[in-house]
Amino acid sequence: VDGQVEALEFIIRKENNYTNIPLKNITIKPNNLIACIGRKRQIIIPNGEDSLQVGDSVVVVTLERKIHDITEAIMNYRMTSFILGRMLGVEALVMVIPAIVSAIYGEETMRAFLITSAVLMVLFLIFGRKKPENAMIYAKEGFVIVALAWILWSVFGALPFYISGTIPKYIDALFETVSGFTTTGSTILTDIASLPMGMNFWRCLTHWIGGMGVLVFVLV
């Protein structure tokens, strides 16, 4: 009505705090209304005794300015994991570059990059290969994706340093990688020039990626 009312439809994919309890026991903020429930080709006009079940299609009517009250209670886990899986797939491809550098210089560190890349590719195939039917995300998913993207890229980005033995302690390898992706410039290394060429290239590459932003890099 003149852009003042919004209807939001979503599907309940799994059990949560709002399923299998009477609607009258669910606290809903003012100006929000559960208008109807779609269940097994039936349309239910709910009353206080009805409840939400897994698989239901729910239509909520709300004022446009109140739509965040509904969306904040919904988390699209599948789409979040899909995007993160795709981002891990990108990191798997990026890992191939320092592996090639290691191969050119005949370094055994190439194996560390290929192992890490293989692990990342498996995660991509599990989480990032098939796009979910519900591809809608909101601010909540965005915050989670941004935070986990930096963390996951750093966690896996540290593995080549650790697997190759270039940095014996994983926590030190993680610190070095986080330093690169955040462009802080801190390091635990005392003689960077002594690093194998492939590892040195990967260290420089993390700083380059961090400078342009992991998320911008992935979107491009």
PyMOL commands that set and color helices and strands:
alter all, ss='L'
color gray80, all
select helices_A, chain A and resi 23-25+64-71+77-104+110-127+139-157+159-164+170-181+192-194+197-212+214-219
alter helices_A, ss='H'
color red, helices_A
select strands_A, chain A and resi 5-11+32-39+42-44+57-63
alter strands_A, ss='S'
color yellow, strands_A
deselect
rebuild
show_as cartoon
